[in-house]
Amino acid sequence: MSCEINERKVAVIGCGFVGSASAFALMQSGLFSEMVLLDANQDKAEGEAMDISHGVPFSKPMKIYAGTYDDINDAAIIVITAGAAQKPGETRLDLVQKNVNIFKSIIPQIKPDYQGILLIVANPVDILTYAALKLSGLPENRVIGSGTVLDTARLKSRLSEHLAVDSRCVHSFIIGEHGDSEIAAWSSTNVSGVPLDDFCEMRQHFEHEEAREAIAKDVRESAYEIIAKKNATYYGIAMAVKRICETIARDEKSILPVSNMMHGAYDIDGIVLSMPAIVGRDGVETQIPISLNEKEKAALQASAKILKETAESVGL
């Protein structure tokens, strides 16, 4: 008999920088009343649970503790950040074999009749979401990755600076791989309904192509820059995790570019990558077909090909 889900409970597997920062962000969110932390190093999980729980008096009442796989089967969302960290000079895809092996030890410990959402955050996130889907046997809509939610936030942030406008008014997506082959979907970018080029010209920016290339490069390389300077990225992704959990827990049906399985859109099939989708209590409800020009579509297909070849190289 399947375990009934506690909508107010979240689990975080992996208490490294990303897992701990995500747990901290979730503690402050008020979304959950119970959070269980798991790590291969039990002392680390216990230490993080103690430390984060000391912030509860400044937030909302919440039970935070270190646990085991027996404690997570009624969690509404299981966030998986466990994996080897990306080192300076290493791409997200370089991590793939190490982290697929880690997932082969983690995923089978989640009960096959688990009724909640698996949110994959560890990198390379698209490949590991695909691995989690294969290893868990759970429905596709309930296994999602954090995908390019953070990259999209980085893009909005850069456009906000460039155009001197509130980032919340910028509507744009990074799509494809969360990594080097990601694509800025300029064709569907607008600022509160105003096409991007028109808004740029209102702000006295006329070198559209050069600006786009520079901004897309900044977004694509920002993680490498942060890793070179401080060895890891974790605050931005922690906020992205909080945002995804928010739309699931509140059944907001927000549109986010999460890692999800492709079935023929843009002539891409049978691989997980990041595309905008309506996300709610049941995970991915439906993909949103955004406008792409021929160049963007070809780049998206090339990104999918890289991910497919990578998945095959590790036997997925």
Beta strands, then each sheet from edge to edge (+ up, - down):
strand 1: 6-13
strand 2: 34-38
strand 3: 63-66
strand 4: 75-80
strand 5: 117-120
strand 6: 143-145
strand 7: 170-171
strand 8: 174-175
strand 9: 183-184
strand 10: 190-191
strand 11: 194-195
strand 12: 254-263
strand 13: 269-280
strand 14: 283-287
sheet 1: 3+ 2+ 1+ 4+ 5+ 6+
sheet 2: 7+ 10- 11+
sheet 3: 8+ 9-
sheet 4: 12+ 13- 14+
end
